[in-house]
């Protein structure tokens, strides 16, 4: 069964699938793990979808790395 990005539970180990979407469910997860300064930008969204296997934990870690000085 296909992962539903709108309603399925998300954890750091959730894999980014080819049908990944930046849903409110994902935004809530990212805000919880990255804090209130979290936001998607084009470069970050392109990194998420760059065809390299990753999990949402990797996405959190990359956003924190890119925004360490903020």
C-alpha positions as CSV (number, residue, x, y, z in Angstrom):
1,X,0.0,0.0,0.0
2,X,1.2,3.5,-0.9
3,X,2.4,5.8,1.9
4,X,-0.1,8.6,2.5
5,X,1.9,11.8,3.2
6,X,-1.3,13.6,4.3
7,X,-2.3,11.2,7.1
8,X,0.1,8.3,7.8
9,X,2.2,8.6,10.9
10,X,5.7,10.1,10.2
11,X,8.9,9.3,12.1
12,X,12.6,10.0,11.5
13,X,12.9,6.6,9.8
14,X,10.1,7.3,7.3
15,X,11.7,6.9,3.8
16,X,11.2,9.6,1.2
17,X,9.3,7.9,-1.5
18,X,9.0,8.9,-5.2
19,X,5.6,10.3,-4.4
20,X,6.8,12.4,-1.5
21,X,4.7,15.6,-0.9
22,X,5.3,18.7,1.3
23,X,2.0,18.2,3.2
24,X,0.8,19.8,6.4
25,X,1.6,16.5,8.0
26,X,5.2,16.8,6.9
27,X,5.3,20.5,7.9
28,X,4.0,19.6,11.4
29,X,6.7,17.0,11.7
30,X,9.5,19.3,10.6
31,X,8.3,22.1,12.9
32,X,8.4,19.7,15.8
33,X,11.9,18.6,15.0
34,X,13.4,21.8,13.6
35,X,11.6,24.5,15.6
36,X,9.4,27.5,14.7
37,X,12.0,28.8,12.2
38,X,11.5,25.9,9.9
39,X,10.4,26.6,6.3
40,X,10.8,25.0,3.0
41,X,12.6,26.8,0.2
42,X,13.2,25.7,-3.4
43,X,16.8,24.6,-2.9
44,X,15.9,22.5,0.1
45,X,12.9,21.0,-1.7
46,X,15.1,20.1,-4.6
47,X,17.6,18.4,-2.3
48,X,14.7,16.3,-0.8
49,X,13.7,15.1,-4.2
50,X,17.2,14.6,-5.7
51,X,16.7,10.8,-6.2
52,X,19.2,10.0,-3.4
53,X,17.7,7.6,-0.8
54,X,16.9,9.4,2.4
55,X,14.6,9.4,5.4
56,X,12.8,12.2,7.1
57,X,15.5,12.0,9.8
58,X,18.0,12.9,7.0
59,X,15.8,15.7,6.0
60,X,15.7,17.1,9.5
61,X,19.4,16.8,9.9
62,X,20.1,18.5,6.6
63,X,17.7,21.4,7.4
64,X,19.5,21.8,10.8
65,X,22.9,21.7,9.1
66,X,21.9,24.4,6.5
67,X,20.3,26.6,9.2
68,X,22.8,26.1,12.1
69,X,23.7,29.8,12.3
70,X,20.1,31.2,12.4
